[in-house]
Structure formats: structure tokens, C-alpha cells
Amino acid sequence: MLLWGHDDADTITIRISVGHNGSVIHPPFLNLMSLVAERAGRIHVRVGGNTQEEARMVPSLPDGKAIEKQKVDTNNPTQTPALLYTSEILYMLANISSLVNVKWYLGVPLNDSANLALDIALYGQQILGDNLIGLQVGNEPDLYARHGHRPATYGPFDYYGEFGNVLGAMKTMGVPRTSNILLGPSVAAADWTPEMVWDTGFIQTYSDALAAVTVEHYPDDNCAALYEGFGDPIDPQTEFPKFLDHNAGWNMIGKFINSSQVAQAAGKPFIMFETNSASCGGFPGISTSFGAALWALDYGLTMASANFSHALLHVGGQNVYYNPFTAPPTNESHFHQWTIGPIFYSVLAVSETLGSSNNSRIIDLGANGQNIYTPGYAIYENDKLARLAFVNFMTDPSGANDYTVSISVDGGESGRPAATPPQIKVKYLVAPSVGDKFNITWGNQTFGGQFEADGRLKNDLHIETIPCDAATNTCQVKVPAPGFALVFMSDEAVAESEPASTATFATTAVTKIKNTATLDEAVLATSNGNKGMEKYKGSTSFGSNAAARGAGVYPSVMALLAVAAGAGVVLRAFSRQV
């Protein structure tokens, strides 16, 4: 079974999206995690990535901070760490797991292999307990030399040795658990192939310590648009079609098929530990589109059919296009809600397709004569056909490129009686076009548009019931262009995917106590604005007002004008379009 999880590779992103400390956790994050956990049974989240290499745990930080970034040259391992954090971050993760079934991966710093900083391994286990399911040793080590973190001669055998050094240091330090806890090699398959690491004897030597075998990969990158030295920027418009067919997923995983078999032979899970639509934050117009949702959905199911255990979608900050979810900027959080990206709908759809049993098996059907625009999958539970999944990458509002699947059950390998059921149920993921950003529904439910989500699905759930034809022994399912159809072969299959109810969370704390006044929009629309107020000056800062009070002007009138001005700012903020 493949489980989509989330990779918060920037720990600052964790603070903004998850919460400020162990006592203040953002309800939208909990709601989103709850949606996935109750469909998949649990959700895995990684805290790490590039920032883990220079991160250091400290006893405390000024002003009670839980985390602080340092401005340093991160290519120099002898300088002050780029990221400082306290154990409060770990307590925050533990508190989240007490509310939602979230399991955590943490990253071990490897930038200075001569002076290993393993506090995160020790305290991570002590604080998170069984909710810590893996410690990543090295993030994309095949790129260390290219990025100046190691000498040009650094190779797979060097990483093999450093991995062993970390394991030995953990044992010396008295870390409680050193078996079935480490993750590696997490190569990007850029400057090394995974096979180059396997040839060192990595899996055999560290089999007892390895919880899983990990790799990382993106289909493309948008780095040239952000940084010098990457050549000419890529035009997203020309790239978009590459994401809109079944070959996209297979092209991504082709170089890892052999490695998935190696991991399976060793009895280890094989994880795509970091992925998304394009490195360096994704592409505008692609990563924010319904097309990306269909791509991620098909990519996830393709990985599942190729023996990947699960995969983690990278999550970044405010300037990242491919985020499954994005919290509003801190200074807007009192009047803006969260923004849910199209790719989060994919997470829900994949979770429901595979179900919560952790026993599902998936087969790529090579549907419609291996048509790359209309892939299909069969999902089995305990060797019995439970669900079918069909994708349509095409966009055609006329309906001419909708296609109809004819389902007939003849026993045999389906594990079901040689008779088509009297009816089936179908749930649809749809949008008007692959270019849509927010007009997306999953079973008629949506998160809304930009700054509109609190982490809960809106609208009533709708799953269609389709009667089957007993005379022809077939069930007809239409797959819209564009769209995704999840077919449930029985009520039992629905129950394995659809939660009977979802736990939701509301805020119990008030963090903004100043400048909270509001004004009826109708009053604002008929007000006189600021005419005649040119000679008056004021301040919106708490406890500050440098304005001289005009003769004959009552304090209450001045207060009303200040409120009106503030309301105008709020209204303009709500009307911004991206």
C-alpha cells in the first residue's frame, strides 16, 4: 500500500503552518491531517530536508522562541548553525500526535561528520516515542560534492562510512533505539544512481538499523527562475503537457524500479522520501492547477503499483507553488484563512483509493489499449477486487472526450463471484479544466478558494449510485474530461475508504487582542470617507496617538473614522487576486 504523506522540509514552515509552540497548534493543520488520517489510517510527516544539515538543538532561545534562523554561509560547516531550535518543537509534534494519528520522520544533521549533532535522535525518541518512525541520515548525499558540502571526490563509499559513524555515535550516546529506525540513502539519483549505493553493501551492512530504504526525485525543476547558474528559465506553458499523461508517472519511477525490487528482497519498505511537481518550488500555472492534481494522483497510484511503500510530497513556504496547503502570512492570519492547493485533493483521492486497511494491492490495468490519457487501476483488498480507479487527463467542455468504462466481473482473479453486482458507487474528482486552481470538487466537496479554508471540507458529500445491467452483466461508468472516477464495488469497499465521521478542531485561544474592531460593510459603503479631515493626524499603533485633538471634535468621532479606515484596509485585502 502506498500512503501519501507530507514533507515539511523547512522547519520554519512547520512553525508557520503547524503552530508556534507545543501549546498553540493551528486548527486548520489539525483538520487537514485528520482528513487524511481517517482515510488512510494514519499520516506520515517529515520534518527535515536541506535545513536539517545545519540545524542544531539548543536548551533555549531569546524571548522564549522555539526556533530561530541564522544568517550564515551554509556551505561552510564550521560556521554558526543556520537553524537553532529547542525541544519545544518536538513537544509540539508530540501534542499533534496526541490529537491526530500522525507519525514523524526527523532529519539528522550530517553537514559536519566529524562533530555529529545527534540531540534530535536522543530527544526525538524520548519525546515522540513510537510516533517517531524514522531518522533520516543525509539528505541527497549524491549532491553534496556538487553543492560544495563535501570534496569533489566524495562518493557512495564515503556516505556508507558516514552512515556507519552516525549509527556508532548513536549507540555510544545511549540513544534508546538504534534498530529499525534509520533511513537512507535518500539519493536524488542525480550524481549517483541508487545502484551505486547498493554496490557498497549498504543494505546488507545496515539492515538491522534501517527502517526503510529511501530515494528522492522531482520530474523537473524551476531553479533557473530563482537562482543564477541554472541556465535559461523554463517556460511553464511548454512544460504543462508533460504532466498530463500516464507516461509522466512511469518516467519518474523508471530509474527506481530495480531499487524497489532490491528493497523488497531485503524486506524493507521503499519510500519516495521527497517529491513534487518541480524542485525549487514548482511552476506557476502548473503546480497550482487541477492538472497537477491529476498528475500527482496518477503518479501516486503508479508508484503503488510498482511496490513503493509510500511517498512524501514536499511542502514549502509562502512563495512555493506546489504546496498542498499554505497558511496565510502571520500578519494576515486574523482575517485570512488557509489556501488549499489542488494537489491536496490528490492526497485525499489516493488515500481513499487505497483505503485504510494497509492490505491493499494495486494493479495498473493498461486501460484502453495503454492509452496514456486514460489510465486505470484495480485495487484489491485481501485478494478481492474492492475498487477501480480511472483518470481522464483531457480537457473538453463539450463532453466529446469523456469516456465510458464498461465494468464486467467474471470471477477469476477478481476474487469476486462471476456476477456483476446489482449496483456500484462512484466518487468523482472534477474541475472545469486542467488549468483551474480552485473550482475543484471531490465528491461534491471543496475547500474553497484562496484564503478560504479552515481545513474542513465544505458542501454535502455526494457519491453516485449507478445501477448495473443484469442482462449484459456490465456497469457503465463515465469518466469526465478532465477528471477522476473512483469506483466502489461494494458497500464494504466504501466503508474501507470513507470515514463515518471526521474529527475537527476549533481554536481555543485568542492571540489578537488589539485593533480587532469591525464595521458593517453597508455603513462603510454610505460613509463620507475622510473628506474634511486633512488637518487631523493619528496613529493606529496601540497606546500611541500623536495627533492634536481639533477644537470641537469629539473623541468618539475620531474613533469612528479610525475604525472606518481600518475596515477599508481589510476589504481591500480580501479583494486581492493572484
Secondary structure, DSSP 8 states (H G I E B T S, - for coil): --EEEEEE-SHHHHHHHTEEETTEE-HHHHHHHHHHHHHHS-EEEEE-SGGGGGEEE-S--GGG-SEEE----TT-TTS--SEEE-THHHHHHHHHHHHS-EEEEEEE--S-TTS---HHHHHHHHHHGGGEEEEEE-SSGGGTTTTTSS-TT--HHHHHHHHHHHHHHHHHHT-S--SS-EEEEEE-SSSS-HHHHHTTTHHHHTTTTEEEEEEE--S-B-GGGTSTTS-S---HHHHGGGGSSTHHHHHHHGGGHHHHHHHHHTT--EEEEEE-SSBTT--TTTTTSHHHHHHHHHHHHHHHHTT--EEEEEE--TT-SS-SEE---GGGTTT--BEE-HHHHHHHHHHHHH-SSS-EEEEE--HHHH-TTS-EEEEEETTEEEEEEEEE----TTSTT-EEEEE---SGGG-S-SS--SEEEEEEEE-SSTT-SS--EETTBB--STT-B-SS-BS----EEEE-BTTTTBEEEEE-SSEEEEEESSHHHHHHHS-S-------------SS-----HHHHHTS-TTTT-TT-----STT-------TT--HHHHHHHHHHHHHHHHHHHHT---
